[in-house]
Amino acid sequence: MGSPDNYKVEYSINPWMDADVEVDLNLAKEQWANLKQAIESAGAEVKVITSNKAQPDLVFTANSGIIYGKNVLISNFKFQERQGEEEIFQNWYKDNGFDVGRIPSEYKFEGRGDAFVYHKYLIGTYGIRSDKEALEFIANEFGLRPLVNKLVDEKFYHLDTCFQLLPTDNNDAIYYPKAFEDSSLSNWADLFNLIPVSQDDAEMLTCNAVVIGNTVIFPSGEISIIEKVRDLGCNVIQVDVSEFIKAGGACQCLVISLD
Ligand code: ARG
């Protein structure tokens, strides 16, 4: 996770962000601490990267890169506002024992935001923040098969805003169909049991949930899919991350899994 100490909304690079809206920093810090506590209670250890005054979105560590074993490929952020984070994340990974690589700079890529490794597949999305070529490059580097889809709704600008795999034996995954060009996700249908969420749920960033063991940590709100996720056997909790939703990120955006 990234320290929230310098978090703010001072530019707008997605439809959720309004540079005129005030962030309550004390509340943000409290919410971030609650999320960290929930993650630790679910059984994970949390490492924290120091914040940086010039990079308010550094708190969204999901966007740092993509990890495969002890290898990491660092993101190439689409917007100049976040490009300064690349070196900071790169140094952190080096200092923490990772083998750090880069993607050709002409290919934009935003890390766990737009891709994750699933068995021998690279599951990824392109079209808003990341380029298809970046996903192909990563799959090739890691020896994985790319299985990608195109995002088409600016509000759901990363894969992790509209898709999350659940910790069930049945490979259940929740997703918001309208975020994808192929709303049936036909090339993922053999891998996952796809469970659509409503527009109301999607707009609360429901799919931006953190999974730790059998626990699924959702953002707060009246989320209708939660009952179903409980019925599937998951331990569900909710953490209010309203101050971070002002930047277009909820629980999963604030985290990257290191193993
Ligand atoms: N303000 C950040 C951006 O627009 C939020 C990133 C959210 N992260 C995520 N993994 N969806 O880049």
Boltz pocket constraint, residues with backbone or C-beta under 6 A from the ligand:
constraints:
  - pocket:
      binder: B
      contacts: [[A, 13], [A, 14], [A, 17], [A, 57], [A, 60], [A, 62], [A, 63], [A, 82], [A, 110], [A, 112], [A, 113], [A, 158], [A, 160], [A, 161], [A, 247], [A, 248], [A, 249], [A, 250], [A, 252], [A, 253], [A, 254]]
      max_distance: 6.0
